[in-house]
């Protein structure tokens, strides 16, 4: 079974996806998240820590925490993912050296230029780029760029077209519970097997609230 098939199986289980730890802008540790998930009967948990080409923290210490958690919480499937910025040239803001260590690449437009044409071109480039296709790829909080600019209603057709392009390239689409994205009019047309429920949690408390457990 390849990585893509394993992730598809994960989506049929009770899982938690999209977490940020105290290595970046989260409040809790890897172990604290896993402890809550284990106690609440989750089969899998997917960490999606922020990364940049120039890392501001020790990524290998983060990996070590994941490996320790896998030993301590052997009842759960614990995945190593990252959340990466799409750059205006269609590149991903990720250091090449960590690629062999991770399973999932989540991408999104953060602090992106206010240029809709560039947004469209860059997203299409990332989705079709063969360099990332050995990893599971998830477009997280799709449409947040448009929502932040206040133009979502004007570009729903574009967002729908971009989601279709991503799906054709075997990219999964996140249903982001924190930002309620993508809009329901688009989400209802995404095949269930390609839709990932994401919490975008930055603490155990927010994870519990978004997951409906607190």
TAGIRA-V73692 format. One record per residue. N is the residue number from 0. RES is the residue in one small letter. PSI is psi in whole degrees, -180 to 180 (* if undefined). BURIAL is # if it has 16 or more other C-alpha atoms within 10 Angstrom, else .. Layout:
{{N & RES & PSI & BURIAL} {N & RES & PSI & BURIAL}}
This chain:
{{0 & x & 126 & .} {1 & x & 177 & .} {2 & x & -41 & .} {3 & x & -44 & #} {4 & x & -38 & .} {5 & x & -39 & .} {6 & x & -39 & .} {7 & x & -37 & #} {8 & x & -41 & .} {9 & x & -41 & #} {10 & x & -14 & #} {11 & x & 3 & .} {12 & x & -176 & .} {13 & x & 109 & .} {14 & x & 163 & #} {15 & x & 131 & #} {16 & x & 139 & #} {17 & x & 85 & #} {18 & x & 144 & #} {19 & x & 131 & #} {20 & x & -177 & #} {21 & x & 6 & .} {22 & x & -25 & #} {23 & x & -111 & .} {24 & x & 17 & .} {25 & x & 170 & #} {26 & x & -23 & .} {27 & x & 164 & #} {28 & x & 167 & #} {29 & x & -47 & #} {30 & x & -40 & #} {31 & x & -41 & .} {32 & x & -46 & #} {33 & x & -38 & #} {34 & x & -46 & .} {35 & x & -45 & #} {36 & x & -42 & #} {37 & x & -45 & #} {38 & x & -24 & .} {39 & x & 17 & .} {40 & x & 24 & .} {41 & x & 143 & #} {42 & x & -26 & #} {43 & x & 152 & #} {44 & x & 135 & #} {45 & x & 113 & #} {46 & x & 139 & #} {47 & x & 63 & #} {48 & x & 145 & #} {49 & x & 140 & #} {50 & x & 157 & #} {51 & x & 165 & .} {52 & x & -40 & .} {53 & x & 96 & .} {54 & x & 140 & .} {55 & x & 6 & .} {56 & x & 172 & .} {57 & x & 98 & .} {58 & x & -32 & #} {59 & x & -24 & .} {60 & x & -39 & .} {61 & x & -45 & #} {62 & x & -40 & #} {63 & x & -39 & .} {64 & x & -39 & .} {65 & x & -46 & #} {66 & x & -39 & .} {67 & x & -39 & .} {68 & x & -37 & #} {69 & x & -33 & #} {70 & x & -41 & .} {71 & x & -35 & .} {72 & x & 64 & #} {73 & x & -15 & .} {74 & x & -11 & .} {75 & x & 151 & #} {76 & x & 112 & .} {77 & x & 121 & #} {78 & x & 148 & #} {79 & x & 112 & #} {80 & x & 168 & #} {81 & x & 153 & #} {82 & x & 126 & #} {83 & x & 142 & #} {84 & x & 139 & #} {85 & x & 128 & #} {86 & x & 157 & #} {87 & x & -19 & #} {88 & x & 9 & .} {89 & x & 8 & #} {90 & x & 168 & .} {91 & x & 139 & #} {92 & x & 72 & #} {93 & x & 137 & #} {94 & x & 133 & .} {95 & x & -32 & .} {96 & x & -22 & .} {97 & x & -10 & .} {98 & x & -40 & .} {99 & x & -15 & .} {100 & x & -14 & .} {101 & x & 160 & .} {102 & x & -32 & #} {103 & x & 134 & #} {104 & x & 116 & #} {105 & x & 132 & #} {106 & x & 152 & #} {107 & x & 162 & #} {108 & x & 107 & #} {109 & x & 138 & .} {110 & x & 49 & .} {111 & x & 147 & .} {112 & x & 149 & .} {113 & x & 69 & .} {114 & x & 104 & .} {115 & x & -41 & .} {116 & x & -41 & .} {117 & x & -38 & #} {118 & x & -49 & #} {119 & x & -48 & .} {120 & x & -44 & .} {121 & x & -41 & #} {122 & x & -43 & #} {123 & x & -39 & #} {124 & x & -46 & #} {125 & x & -44 & #} {126 & x & -32 & #} {127 & x & -7 & #} {128 & x & 120 & .} {129 & x & -20 & .} {130 & x & -27 & .} {131 & x & -3 & .} {132 & x & -8 & #} {133 & x & -8 & .} {134 & x & 157 & #} {135 & x & 133 & #} {136 & x & 134 & #} {137 & x & 128 & #} {138 & x & 111 & #} {139 & x & 152 & #} {140 & x & 61 & #} {141 & x & 130 & #} {142 & x & -2 & #} {143 & x & -35 & #} {144 & x & -47 & #} {145 & x & -38 & #} {146 & x & -41 & .} {147 & x & -33 & .} {148 & x & -10 & .} {149 & x & 26 & .} {150 & x & 17 & .} {151 & x & -49 & #} {152 & x & -30 & .} {153 & x & -19 & .} {154 & x & 29 & .} {155 & x & -38 & #} {156 & x & -40 & .} {157 & x & -45 & .} {158 & x & -41 & #} {159 & x & -41 & #} {160 & x & -40 & .} {161 & x & -38 & #} {162 & x & -42 & #} {163 & x & -41 & #} {164 & x & -43 & #} {165 & x & -45 & #} {166 & x & -38 & #} {167 & x & -24 & .} {168 & x & 15 & #} {169 & x & 28 & #} {170 & x & 134 & #} {171 & x & 153 & #} {172 & x & 129 & #} {173 & x & 134 & #} {174 & x & 98 & #} {175 & x & 113 & #} {176 & x & -28 & #} {177 & x & -47 & .} {178 & x & -2 & #} {179 & x & 54 & .} {180 & x & 152 & #} {181 & x & 171 & #} {182 & x & 151 & #} {183 & x & -34 & .} {184 & x & -27 & .} {185 & x & -42 & #} {186 & x & -32 & #} {187 & x & -16 & .} {188 & x & 2 & .} {189 & x & 127 & #} {190 & x & 139 & .} {191 & x & -33 & .} {192 & x & -16 & .} {193 & x & 6 & .} {194 & x & 126 & #} {195 & x & 124 & #} {196 & x & 117 & #} {197 & x & 137 & #} {198 & x & -32 & #} {199 & x & 47 & #} {200 & x & 142 & #} {201 & x & 11 & #} {202 & x & 163 & #} {203 & x & -38 & #} {204 & x & -45 & #} {205 & x & -35 & #} {206 & x & -47 & #} {207 & x & -41 & #} {208 & x & -48 & .} {209 & x & -31 & #} {210 & x & -7 & #} {211 & x & 19 & .} {212 & x & 16 & .} {213 & x & * & .}}
